[in-house]
Amino acid sequence: MSYQASIHHLTTGRFLMECLVEGHDLREAENEAIAKAALKSRALPREMDVRHLHQCMERRNPAGTQHA
């Protein structure tokens, strides 16, 4: 499942980034979001907090259509 995550600094509350992550459940998606933010910002994962995490709707193709 796809999730949209908003990551903030744990102590200051400063917004760090938003990202789209994959996970089987909310906990896995949260861990993936923190790992992605830590790599991108070169910060420690323990200093990050996922403030907003929600599941994205799956897109369904109309019957009979295919994408290349």
N, C-alpha and C positions, 0 to 999 in steps of 0.2 A: 504494500500500500504506500501511497505517496502522502507526505506530510509537509506542510509549510511551517517553518520554525523561525522565531525571532529570538536572537541571542543577545543578552545584555551582560555587562560586567557585574559580577555578584556583589561587590562592595559598593561601587559608585552608582550602579544602576544605568550607566552609560550604554546606549545602544551600540552594538558591535556590527551585527549583520543580520540579514534574512537569507534563508536558503531553503531549497527543496531537497528533501531527503526521502529515502526509502526505508521501510521497516515493517516487521511483522506485527508490531504493537507499539503503543506510545513510548514505552521505556526504551525499546530499541531505536526508535526514531529520535528520541531525545539524546541518547548517547551518540548517535551518528551525527546529529547537528552540532553537538559540542566538539566532537572530534574534527569535523570539517572547519568549524570556526577557529579552533586552536591551531590547525595547520595554516590556515589563511592569515591569521593575525599574529602568529608566532607567540601566542600567550599560553599560559597554563590552563588546562581544562578545568581545574578546580576553582579557578577564578571566574568561571562563566556560569550563566543561568539561562535556561530556556524559559522565557516569560510567556510566549504564546506558541502553541503547537496545535495545529488542527489538520484533520485529514482532508485531502483534496478530493474533489469529486472525480470519478473516473469518466473519461470521455467515451461515449459509445458511438460507433460509426453507424449511420443509417444502413438498413439492410440492403445488400446488393452493391455497396460502394467499397472500393478498395483504394488504398493510398500507396503510391509507389515509393 
